[in-house]
Amino acid sequence: MKTFKNASKRWLVSIGAVCLLSVLFSSCLKTNNNNYYPPVALVTFIQASPDEPLLDFYLDNNKINVNPVNYGDHFDYFRAYAGSRVANFYDHSSMSKILSNTIQLNQNTNYSLFLANKATQPEIVLLTDTINQPATGKATVRFVNLSPDAPAVDLVVQGGSTLVSNKGYKGYSSFMPLGGNTTYTFQVRQAGTNTVLATLLNVFLNNGSVYTIWFHGLSAATTAPDQLGASIYTNAYFY
């Protein structure tokens, strides 16, 4: 069975380990004579715009967060009505609008929604997440480049192989298999060179888990929080 990882700050309610992926929406959301369950998608949100203020996130008029959202915050998958939705972002202090954009969510589909780019040019990056159970003894990892001013990059296992090559801003890979229950150090290098731009040290990948590594920050940043870095989050795990 598979579950989506619970939100670390408990902002959202996970769907839990209640159904296999293949029947996640059909069986878990089955209608009966007394209830109607509208079509839904699952959305995870990552705040990847490095120089934004604390913000609030709405889909249409529905506020998603409880606590103000900071750069680097990650929400686990939450249910969202399928169809045309408006993603709205507001400065938490002033409630001035940062960005409003229409997104299309398809029924029975998983998405990663990133607020990306600089505060002067915010934009949404919406990726469709194909969540499949890794093979026995494996984990799977995807890479996303969300640094708007860095050069194209490679994702490399330190002392090992290059997993992803030459991804520019908003470039991303498919989910790739790696040995599970193993610790890795990942490096994000300037494409085609040995120049390391960011490092993820001693990352333990669990068997049966699905992960996203995302590269973020600004190469021109002068303050540590906004400088280039890499992070990882768990999309799902199977057991």
C-alpha positions as CSV (number, residue, x, y, z in Angstrom):
1,M,0.0,0.0,0.0
2,K,1.0,3.6,-0.5
3,T,0.6,6.7,1.5
4,F,1.5,10.3,1.0
5,K,4.0,11.6,3.6
6,N,2.3,13.6,6.4
7,A,3.1,17.3,6.4
8,S,5.9,18.0,8.8
9,K,4.2,21.1,10.2
10,R,0.7,19.5,10.2
11,W,-0.7,22.2,8.0
12,L,-2.7,19.8,5.9
13,V,-4.5,16.5,6.2
14,S,-2.9,13.6,4.4
15,I,-5.2,11.1,2.7
16,G,-3.4,8.3,4.6
17,A,-2.6,4.8,3.7
18,V,-6.0,3.7,2.8
19,C,-5.9,2.5,-0.8
20,L,-3.6,1.3,-3.5
21,L,-2.6,4.0,-6.0
22,S,-4.6,2.3,-8.8
23,V,-7.8,2.7,-6.8
24,L,-7.0,5.8,-4.8
25,F,-9.7,7.9,-6.3
26,S,-12.2,5.3,-7.5
27,S,-12.5,3.3,-4.3
28,C,-11.6,5.8,-1.6
29,L,-13.9,8.4,-3.2
30,K,-16.7,6.0,-4.2
31,T,-20.1,7.5,-4.3
32,N,-23.2,6.0,-2.8
33,N,-26.9,6.9,-2.8
34,N,-26.5,9.3,0.1
35,N,-23.3,11.2,-0.7
36,Y,-21.7,13.0,-3.6
37,Y,-17.9,13.3,-3.8
38,P,-16.8,15.7,-6.5
39,P,-13.8,14.9,-8.8
40,V,-10.5,15.8,-7.2
41,A,-6.8,16.0,-7.8
42,L,-4.0,15.8,-5.3
43,V,-1.6,18.8,-5.1
44,T,1.6,19.3,-3.2
45,F,3.0,22.9,-2.8
46,I,6.6,24.1,-2.5
47,Q,7.5,27.7,-1.9
48,A,10.6,28.1,-4.2
49,S,10.7,31.8,-4.8
50,P,13.7,32.8,-2.7
51,D,13.1,36.5,-1.9
52,E,9.4,36.5,-1.3
53,P,8.0,37.7,2.0
54,L,5.9,35.4,4.2
55,L,2.9,34.6,2.2
56,D,-0.6,33.0,2.1
57,F,-1.7,30.6,-0.6
58,Y,-5.3,30.3,-1.8
59,L,-7.0,28.1,-4.4
60,D,-9.9,30.3,-5.6
61,N,-11.1,31.6,-2.3
62,N,-10.0,28.7,-0.2
63,K,-7.0,29.3,2.0
64,I,-4.6,26.4,2.0
65,N,-2.1,27.3,4.8
66,V,-2.7,27.9,8.5
67,N,0.7,29.4,9.3
68,P,2.4,31.9,7.0
69,V,4.4,30.3,4.2
70,N,8.2,30.8,4.1
71,Y,10.7,30.2,1.4
72,G,11.5,26.5,1.3
73,D,8.3,25.4,2.9
74,H,6.7,22.2,1.5
75,F,3.0,21.1,1.9
76,D,2.2,17.4,1.4
77,Y,-0.5,16.4,-1.0
78,F,-3.9,17.8,-0.3
79,R,-7.2,17.2,-2.1
80,A,-8.3,19.9,-4.6
81,Y,-11.3,20.0,-6.7
82,A,-10.5,19.2,-10.3
83,G,-11.0,21.7,-13.1
84,S,-9.9,25.3,-13.7
85,R,-8.7,26.7,-10.4
86,V,-7.1,30.1,-9.6
87,A,-3.9,30.0,-7.5
88,N,-3.6,33.2,-5.5
89,F,-0.6,34.3,-3.4
90,Y,-0.7,37.2,-1.0
91,D,1.8,38.9,1.2
92,H,0.9,37.7,4.7
93,S,1.5,41.0,6.4
94,S,-0.2,43.4,3.9
95,M,-2.5,41.0,2.0
96,S,-1.3,42.6,-1.2
97,K,-1.5,40.2,-4.1
98,I,1.8,38.7,-5.2
99,L,0.5,36.5,-8.0
100,S,-2.7,35.2,-9.4
101,N,-2.8,32.5,-12.1
102,T,-5.2,30.0,-13.5
103,I,-4.2,26.3,-13.4
104,Q,-5.9,23.2,-14.7
105,L,-6.2,20.2,-12.5
106,N,-7.4,16.9,-13.9
107,Q,-9.3,14.4,-11.9
108,N,-7.3,11.4,-10.5
109,T,-4.0,13.2,-11.1
110,N,-1.2,14.2,-8.8
111,Y,0.6,17.5,-9.1
112,S,3.6,19.4,-7.6
113,L,2.9,23.2,-7.6
114,F,5.9,25.5,-7.1
115,L,5.9,29.2,-6.6
116,A,9.1,30.0,-8.5
117,N,11.4,32.8,-9.8
118,K,12.3,36.1,-8.2
119,A,9.9,38.2,-6.2
120,T,9.9,40.7,-9.1
121,Q,8.9,38.0,-11.6
122,P,6.9,35.3,-9.7
123,E,5.5,32.5,-11.6
124,I,3.9,29.1,-11.1
125,V,5.6,25.8,-12.2
126,L,3.0,23.0,-12.2
127,L,4.3,19.4,-12.7
128,T,2.3,16.3,-13.2
129,D,3.6,13.6,-10.7
130,T,3.5,10.1,-12.0
131,I,3.7,8.2,-8.8
132,N,4.5,4.5,-9.3
133,Q,5.7,1.9,-6.7
134,P,9.4,1.5,-7.0
135,A,10.8,-2.0,-7.8
136,T,11.7,-4.2,-4.8
137,G,14.7,-2.8,-3.0
138,K,14.6,0.5,-4.9
139,A,13.6,4.1,-4.3
140,T,12.8,6.6,-7.1
141,V,14.1,10.2,-7.4
142,R,13.2,13.1,-9.7
143,F,15.2,16.3,-10.1
144,V,13.8,19.8,-10.7
145,N,15.8,22.9,-11.4
146,L,14.1,26.0,-9.9
147,S,17.0,28.4,-9.8
148,P,16.1,31.2,-12.2
149,D,19.6,32.7,-12.7
150,A,21.9,29.7,-12.3
151,P,23.4,28.0,-15.4
152,A,22.1,24.6,-16.6
153,V,23.1,21.9,-14.2
154,D,23.7,18.2,-13.8
155,L,22.6,16.0,-10.8
156,V,25.5,13.7,-9.8
157,V,26.0,11.1,-7.1
158,Q,29.2,12.0,-5.4
159,G,31.8,9.4,-6.3
160,G,29.3,7.8,-8.7
161,S,27.3,8.4,-11.9
162,T,25.5,11.4,-13.4
163,L,21.8,11.0,-12.9
164,V,20.5,14.0,-14.8
165,S,22.3,16.2,-17.4
166,N,21.9,19.7,-18.6
167,K,18.7,20.9,-17.0
168,G,18.0,24.6,-17.2
169,Y,15.6,26.6,-15.1
170,K,12.2,24.8,-14.9
171,G,13.8,21.7,-16.4
172,Y,13.0,18.4,-14.7
173,S,13.6,14.7,-15.0
174,S,11.4,11.6,-14.7
175,F,11.5,9.6,-11.5
176,M,14.6,7.4,-11.7
177,P,15.3,4.2,-9.7
178,L,18.2,4.1,-7.2
179,G,19.1,1.5,-4.6
180,G,16.9,1.8,-1.5
181,N,17.9,1.7,2.2
182,T,21.1,3.4,1.1
183,T,22.8,6.8,2.0
184,Y,23.8,9.1,-0.9
185,T,25.5,12.5,-1.2
186,F,24.1,14.3,-4.2
187,Q,25.8,17.2,-6.0
188,V,24.3,19.7,-8.3
189,R,27.1,20.7,-10.7
190,Q,27.3,23.3,-13.5
191,A,26.4,21.3,-16.6
192,G,29.3,19.4,-18.1
193,T,31.8,20.6,-15.4
194,N,33.0,19.5,-12.0
195,T,31.9,22.9,-10.5
196,V,29.6,22.1,-7.5
197,L,26.8,24.6,-7.0
198,A,25.0,22.7,-4.2
199,T,25.3,19.6,-2.2
200,L,22.9,17.3,-0.4
201,L,24.9,15.4,2.3
202,N,24.1,11.9,3.6
203,V,20.6,11.5,2.2
204,F,19.0,8.1,3.2
205,L,16.6,6.8,0.6
206,N,14.1,4.3,1.9
207,N,13.0,1.2,0.0
208,G,9.7,1.9,-1.7
209,S,9.8,5.7,-1.4
210,V,9.4,8.3,-4.1
211,Y,11.4,11.6,-3.8
212,T,11.9,14.9,-5.5
213,I,15.3,16.8,-5.3
214,W,14.9,20.4,-6.2
215,F,17.7,22.9,-6.9
216,H,16.8,26.5,-5.7
217,G,18.1,29.9,-4.8
218,L,19.9,32.7,-6.7
219,S,23.5,32.6,-7.9
220,A,23.6,36.4,-7.4
221,A,22.3,36.3,-3.8
222,T,24.3,38.1,-1.2
223,T,22.5,36.7,1.8
224,A,22.8,33.0,2.9
225,P,19.0,32.1,2.9
226,D,18.7,33.0,-0.8
227,Q,21.9,31.4,-2.0
228,L,22.0,28.3,-4.2
229,G,21.0,25.1,-2.5
230,A,19.3,21.8,-2.9
231,S,16.5,20.1,-0.9
232,I,14.6,16.9,-1.0
233,Y,11.1,15.9,-0.1
234,T,9.1,12.7,-0.1
235,N,6.3,12.4,-2.6
236,A,5.0,9.0,-1.4
237,Y,6.1,5.8,0.2
238,F,4.9,2.2,-0.4
239,Y,5.0,-0.6,2.1
